[in-house]
Structures are given as structure tokens and as C-alpha cells.
Amino acid sequence: MIKLFTVGFPRDTDELQLVELFSVHGLVSTVTIIRDQLTGTSKAYAFIEMLDEPGATRAIAALNGFVLAGRTLSVRVAADKRQEDVPVNKTPPARFEEPGRQSAISQRHTGKTKRPRR
């Protein structure tokens, strides 16, 4: 399955219209139009999952730069977000202080002691 990112279509376009547009080039699995959470209006971009790679390639070739209702579509393979979300280093950054100098935090707490719990 190949996931395509599509941007630039008119805001009044619905999922069925995108299925019709892309299914000419290959088998469409799912269409997800990204919408504003509060208003529900389209943000004019969507993710289209196609079942076969040749169909996805044909859709990109045919629809990237295609003008739909006066707006130019941009279609490309969606970046794999799972690889981008993997943290590189989970250890917290080291704190370096000059020798003989206390940090601002430790200066504030000097002289104050906490009462022991009973």
C-alpha cells in the first residue's frame, strides 16, 4: 500500500470526489481529508492510500500540477512519519557549571532548610 499526500484542492471537495479522481489511475484504499477540529472545514490537504505502486505512480504523474476548479494540485508520496518520530537520544542533556560557582537555582535554596516530616 502506498500513501500519497495531496494538497491544493478546493476546500469544498469531499472524499468521494477525490476517490473518483484517483481511482482512474489505480485502486484507492482510503481517503482522509484533514479538517479543522472546531469548524470541520477542509484544510485543503488529504492522504490517499492506494493499493498498488504502479497506480500510485500513475496518479502522481497525472495529477501533480493538475488544475482542479482553478487550483493546482500537488501530489507526492507521503513521508513515513514513524521514522521521523523515533527519538535519537533519550538521555537528558548534561548540565555544566563552572567550578566554584553555584547555579542560580542552588543559590536561591542555600540557607533554607526543609522541616523534617513526622
Secondary structure, DSSP 4 states (H G I P E B T S, - for coil): -EEEEEE---TT--HHHHHHHHHTTS-EEEEEEEE-TTT--EEEEEEEEES-HHHHHHHHHHHTT-EETTEE-EEEEPP-HHHHTS-S--SPPP----TT---HHHHHTTT--PPPP-
